[in-house]
């Protein structure tokens, strides 16, 4: 899944790639599935979800988006 974290937008490339590298060993199966669903979206939709302009979707995706937001703020 690491290669799917590579995105056209540098900010997403860094955020998603860094998140995957740091957390892949500890992700629960539902989180891995939510990340896979997130990565099927176009870059701008991912950005809109991370910025809160679009609803994340289901509960697992919402939890993952919150974790990604927290990861971005921690840097």
N, C-alpha and C positions, 0 to 999 in steps of 0.2 A: 504494500500500500504506500510505501514511502515515495515511489516514483509518481503516484497520483497526487501527492502533496505539492509537487512542482507545479507552479501556476504561472500565468502570464504576468500577473502583477507582483512586483518584487516584495511588497509588504506581505501579501498572502503567502508567497513562496517562503519567506523567512518565518512567518508565524506558524503556518501549518507544518512546514518541515521541521522546525524546532520543536513544536509540540509533539510530533510523531517521534522524533529522536529521543525526547526526554521522557515520554510517557508510554511508549508502545508496549513495554514489558508489563505495565500495571493496568492497562485498559481492560475493563470488563467487556465481555462479548457484546453487550448491548451498546457500549460506547464505541467499540470498533465498528459495529453495524451502523450506528448513527454517523460516524465519521465517513464511512463509505457512501452513505446517502448524501451527506453534505458535499462530498467531492464530486458528485455527479452534476452539481449545479454550476452554472457559469460564474466566473469570478465576481462579477458585479452583484449577483444575487447573494453570494457568500458574504461580501462586504456589507450589503444591506442588512443581512441577518445579524452580523456581528455588531453593526452600528445601531441595531434596534429599529431600523426603518421597515423591516418585514418581520412578521412573526416567525419564530424558529421552526414551528411545525409541531410535531408530536413531543411528548414529555422527554424522551431520550435525546432527541435532537436539541431541545431547549436546554437540558442539563449540559450537553456537550458545548453548546454555544456559550453558556455561562462560564464553563471551564476554560474555553479558549479566550474569552474576554479577560478573565482573571489572569491567565498566562500572559496575555499582551500587556496588562497593566503592571505586572510584576517585573517586566524588563525595563 
